[in-house]
Amino acid sequence: MSKYVVELNAEDLQMLKDCHSKNPSIMKSLNEAKED
């Protein structure tokens, strides 16, 4: 599996979670995302 690093603000992260709530792999990645 590849590793991707993206920069988002909190609003973008929340929007992604809302839009992709039916995609388990994306949700897993978003939930594991951490702030630097």
PDB file of N, CA, C and O in Angstrom:
ATOM      1  N   MET A   1       0.845  -1.192   0.000  1.00  0.00           N
ATOM      2  CA  MET A   1       0.000   0.000   0.000  1.00  0.00           C
ATOM      3  C   MET A   1       0.882   1.244   0.000  1.00  0.00           C
ATOM      4  O   MET A   1       1.909   1.295   0.677  1.00  0.00           O
ATOM      5  N   SER A   2       0.471   2.227  -0.756  1.00  0.00           N
ATOM      6  CA  SER A   2       1.240   3.470  -0.827  1.00  0.00           C
ATOM      7  C   SER A   2       0.842   4.403   0.295  1.00  0.00           C
ATOM      8  O   SER A   2      -0.246   4.303   0.862  1.00  0.00           O
ATOM      9  N   LYS A   3       1.743   5.306   0.599  1.00  0.00           N
ATOM     10  CA  LYS A   3       1.466   6.310   1.621  1.00  0.00           C
ATOM     11  C   LYS A   3       1.343   7.662   0.943  1.00  0.00           C
ATOM     12  O   LYS A   3       2.203   8.056   0.155  1.00  0.00           O
ATOM     13  N   TYR A   4       0.274   8.361   1.254  1.00  0.00           N
ATOM     14  CA  TYR A   4       0.055   9.690   0.700  1.00  0.00           C
ATOM     15  C   TYR A   4      -0.048  10.689   1.830  1.00  0.00           C
ATOM     16  O   TYR A   4      -0.669  10.417   2.858  1.00  0.00           O
ATOM     17  N   VAL A   5       0.559  11.840   1.640  1.00  0.00           N
ATOM     18  CA  VAL A   5       0.469  12.905   2.631  1.00  0.00           C
ATOM     19  C   VAL A   5      -0.230  14.081   1.968  1.00  0.00           C
ATOM     20  O   VAL A   5       0.200  14.562   0.919  1.00  0.00           O
ATOM     21  N   VAL A   6      -1.309  14.540   2.589  1.00  0.00           N
ATOM     22  CA  VAL A   6      -2.047  15.680   2.041  1.00  0.00           C
ATOM     23  C   VAL A   6      -2.212  16.733   3.117  1.00  0.00           C
ATOM     24  O   VAL A   6      -2.185  16.432   4.311  1.00  0.00           O
ATOM     25  N   GLU A   7      -2.383  17.967   2.683  1.00  0.00           N
ATOM     26  CA  GLU A   7      -2.642  19.051   3.624  1.00  0.00           C
ATOM     27  C   GLU A   7      -4.088  19.494   3.466  1.00  0.00           C
ATOM     28  O   GLU A   7      -4.539  19.825   2.369  1.00  0.00           O
ATOM     29  N   LEU A   8      -4.806  19.494   4.584  1.00  0.00           N
ATOM     30  CA  LEU A   8      -6.198  19.936   4.584  1.00  0.00           C
ATOM     31  C   LEU A   8      -6.436  20.735   5.848  1.00  0.00           C
ATOM     32  O   LEU A   8      -5.722  20.589   6.840  1.00  0.00           O
ATOM     33  N   ASN A   9      -7.452  21.585   5.794  1.00  0.00           N
ATOM     34  CA  ASN A   9      -7.868  22.195   7.052  1.00  0.00           C
ATOM     35  C   ASN A   9      -8.988  21.337   7.647  1.00  0.00           C
ATOM     36  O   ASN A   9      -9.467  20.400   7.008  1.00  0.00           O
ATOM     37  N   ALA A  10      -9.392  21.658   8.852  1.00  0.00           N
ATOM     38  CA  ALA A  10     -10.374  20.837   9.559  1.00  0.00           C
ATOM     39  C   ALA A  10     -11.701  20.777   8.806  1.00  0.00           C
ATOM     40  O   ALA A  10     -12.369  19.743   8.804  1.00  0.00           O
ATOM     41  N   GLU A  11     -12.084  21.884   8.167  1.00  0.00           N
ATOM     42  CA  GLU A  11     -13.348  21.901   7.421  1.00  0.00           C
ATOM     43  C   GLU A  11     -13.297  20.939   6.244  1.00  0.00           C
ATOM     44  O   GLU A  11     -14.264  20.227   5.974  1.00  0.00           O
ATOM     45  N   ASP A  12     -12.157  20.919   5.537  1.00  0.00           N
ATOM     46  CA  ASP A  12     -12.013  20.005   4.407  1.00  0.00           C
ATOM     47  C   ASP A  12     -12.067  18.559   4.879  1.00  0.00           C
ATOM     48  O   ASP A  12     -12.699  17.717   4.242  1.00  0.00           O
ATOM     49  N   LEU A  13     -11.410  18.276   5.984  1.00  0.00           N
ATOM     50  CA  LEU A  13     -11.407  16.919   6.518  1.00  0.00           C
ATOM     51  C   LEU A  13     -12.827  16.481   6.862  1.00  0.00           C
ATOM     52  O   LEU A  13     -13.221  15.352   6.570  1.00  0.00           O
ATOM     53  N   GLN A  14     -13.589  17.372   7.479  1.00  0.00           N
ATOM     54  CA  GLN A  14     -14.965  17.050   7.837  1.00  0.00           C
ATOM     55  C   GLN A  14     -15.812  16.836   6.585  1.00  0.00           C
ATOM     56  O   GLN A  14     -16.651  15.936   6.542  1.00  0.00           O
ATOM     57  N   MET A  15     -15.590  17.665   5.568  1.00  0.00           N
ATOM     58  CA  MET A  15     -16.340  17.534   4.325  1.00  0.00           C
ATOM     59  C   MET A  15     -16.044  16.194   3.653  1.00  0.00           C
ATOM     60  O   MET A  15     -16.948  15.542   3.130  1.00  0.00           O
ATOM     61  N   LEU A  16     -14.773  15.789   3.672  1.00  0.00           N
ATOM     62  CA  LEU A  16     -14.409  14.491   3.111  1.00  0.00           C
ATOM     63  C   LEU A  16     -15.101  13.361   3.866  1.00  0.00           C
ATOM     64  O   LEU A  16     -15.607  12.419   3.255  1.00  0.00           O
ATOM     65  N   LYS A  17     -15.123  13.454   5.177  1.00  0.00           N
ATOM     66  CA  LYS A  17     -15.786  12.419   5.973  1.00  0.00           C
ATOM     67  C   LYS A  17     -17.268  12.347   5.623  1.00  0.00           C
ATOM     68  O   LYS A  17     -17.834  11.259   5.514  1.00  0.00           O
ATOM     69  N   ASP A  18     -17.897  13.518   5.447  1.00  0.00           N
ATOM     70  CA  ASP A  18     -19.317  13.544   5.101  1.00  0.00           C
ATOM     71  C   ASP A  18     -19.563  12.936   3.717  1.00  0.00           C
ATOM     72  O   ASP A  18     -20.507  12.171   3.523  1.00  0.00           O
ATOM     73  N   CYS A  19     -18.700  13.288   2.761  1.00  0.00           N
ATOM     74  CA  CYS A  19     -18.905  12.847   1.379  1.00  0.00           C
ATOM     75  C   CYS A  19     -18.599  11.365   1.190  1.00  0.00           C
ATOM     76  O   CYS A  19     -19.199  10.711   0.337  1.00  0.00           O
ATOM     77  N   HIS A  20     -17.675  10.837   1.976  1.00  0.00           N
ATOM     78  CA  HIS A  20     -17.199   9.475   1.742  1.00  0.00           C
ATOM     79  C   HIS A  20     -17.596   8.522   2.859  1.00  0.00           C
ATOM     80  O   HIS A  20     -16.935   7.510   3.093  1.00  0.00           O
ATOM     81  N   SER A  21     -18.675   8.856   3.541  1.00  0.00           N
ATOM     82  CA  SER A  21     -19.078   8.034   4.685  1.00  0.00           C
ATOM     83  C   SER A  21     -19.421   6.602   4.281  1.00  0.00           C
ATOM     84  O   SER A  21     -19.425   5.712   5.131  1.00  0.00           O
ATOM     85  N   LYS A  22     -19.712   6.361   2.993  1.00  0.00           N
ATOM     86  CA  LYS A  22     -20.056   5.008   2.549  1.00  0.00           C
ATOM     87  C   LYS A  22     -18.844   4.250   2.012  1.00  0.00           C
ATOM     88  O   LYS A  22     -18.983   3.126   1.529  1.00  0.00           O
ATOM     89  N   ASN A  23     -17.668   4.850   2.092  1.00  0.00           N
ATOM     90  CA  ASN A  23     -16.461   4.200   1.587  1.00  0.00           C
ATOM     91  C   ASN A  23     -15.546   3.848   2.766  1.00  0.00           C
ATOM     92  O   ASN A  23     -14.818   4.705   3.268  1.00  0.00           O
ATOM     93  N   PRO A  24     -15.588   2.584   3.205  1.00  0.00           N
ATOM     94  CA  PRO A  24     -14.871   2.197   4.433  1.00  0.00           C
ATOM     95  C   PRO A  24     -13.374   2.456   4.378  1.00  0.00           C
ATOM     96  O   PRO A  24     -12.786   2.850   5.384  1.00  0.00           O
ATOM     97  N   SER A  25     -12.741   2.243   3.224  1.00  0.00           N
ATOM     98  CA  SER A  25     -11.287   2.413   3.184  1.00  0.00           C
ATOM     99  C   SER A  25     -10.898   3.878   3.307  1.00  0.00           C
ATOM    100  O   SER A  25      -9.898   4.208   3.944  1.00  0.00           O
ATOM    101  N   ILE A  26     -11.691   4.761   2.695  1.00  0.00           N
ATOM    102  CA  ILE A  26     -11.406   6.193   2.838  1.00  0.00           C
ATOM    103  C   ILE A  26     -11.661   6.625   4.277  1.00  0.00           C
ATOM    104  O   ILE A  26     -10.873   7.380   4.847  1.00  0.00           O
ATOM    105  N   MET A  27     -12.753   6.154   4.868  1.00  0.00           N
ATOM    106  CA  MET A  27     -13.059   6.532   6.247  1.00  0.00           C
ATOM    107  C   MET A  27     -11.966   6.052   7.188  1.00  0.00           C
ATOM    108  O   MET A  27     -11.589   6.763   8.119  1.00  0.00           O
ATOM    109  N   LYS A  28     -11.456   4.851   6.949  1.00  0.00           N
ATOM    110  CA  LYS A  28     -10.379   4.337   7.792  1.00  0.00           C
ATOM    111  C   LYS A  28      -9.173   5.268   7.718  1.00  0.00           C
ATOM    112  O   LYS A  28      -8.579   5.608   8.741  1.00  0.00           O
ATOM    113  N   SER A  29      -8.818   5.674   6.508  1.00  0.00           N
ATOM    114  CA  SER A  29      -7.679   6.580   6.345  1.00  0.00           C
ATOM    115  C   SER A  29      -7.933   7.924   7.011  1.00  0.00           C
ATOM    116  O   SER A  29      -7.056   8.467   7.682  1.00  0.00           O
ATOM    117  N   LEU A  30      -9.136   8.460   6.823  1.00  0.00           N
ATOM    118  CA  LEU A  30      -9.449   9.764   7.412  1.00  0.00           C
ATOM    119  C   LEU A  30      -9.431   9.691   8.931  1.00  0.00           C
ATOM    120  O   LEU A  30      -8.978  10.620   9.599  1.00  0.00           O
ATOM    121  N   ASN A  31      -9.925   8.581   9.475  1.00  0.00           N
ATOM    122  CA  ASN A  31      -9.958   8.450  10.929  1.00  0.00           C
ATOM    123  C   ASN A  31      -8.564   8.256  11.513  1.00  0.00           C
ATOM    124  O   ASN A  31      -8.323   8.576  12.677  1.00  0.00           O
ATOM    125  N   GLU A  32      -7.647   7.733  10.701  1.00  0.00           N
ATOM    126  CA  GLU A  32      -6.275   7.545  11.169  1.00  0.00           C
ATOM    127  C   GLU A  32      -5.409   8.768  10.909  1.00  0.00           C
ATOM    128  O   GLU A  32      -4.266   8.833  11.361  1.00  0.00           O
ATOM    129  N   ALA A  33      -5.955   9.738  10.180  1.00  0.00           N
ATOM    130  CA  ALA A  33      -5.187  10.945   9.862  1.00  0.00           C
ATOM    131  C   ALA A  33      -4.872  11.695  11.144  1.00  0.00           C
ATOM    132  O   ALA A  33      -5.686  11.744  12.066  1.00  0.00           O
ATOM    133  N   LYS A  34      -3.684  12.276  11.190  1.00  0.00           N
ATOM    134  CA  LYS A  34      -3.315  13.038  12.372  1.00  0.00           C
ATOM    135  C   LYS A  34      -2.667  14.348  11.963  1.00  0.00           C
ATOM    136  O   LYS A  34      -2.060  14.463  10.898  1.00  0.00           O
ATOM    137  N   GLU A  35      -2.813  15.328  12.835  1.00  0.00           N
ATOM    138  CA  GLU A  35      -2.259  16.648  12.555  1.00  0.00           C
ATOM    139  C   GLU A  35      -0.771  16.674  12.839  1.00  0.00           C
ATOM    140  O   GLU A  35      -0.301  16.080  13.809  1.00  0.00           O
ATOM    141  N   ASP A  36      -0.042  17.360  11.993  1.00  0.00           N
ATOM    142  CA  ASP A  36       1.384  17.571  12.229  1.00  0.00           C
ATOM    143  C   ASP A  36       1.578  18.829  13.041  1.00  0.00           C
ATOM    144  O   ASP A  36       2.712  19.193  13.353  1.00  0.00           O
TER     145      ASP A  36
END
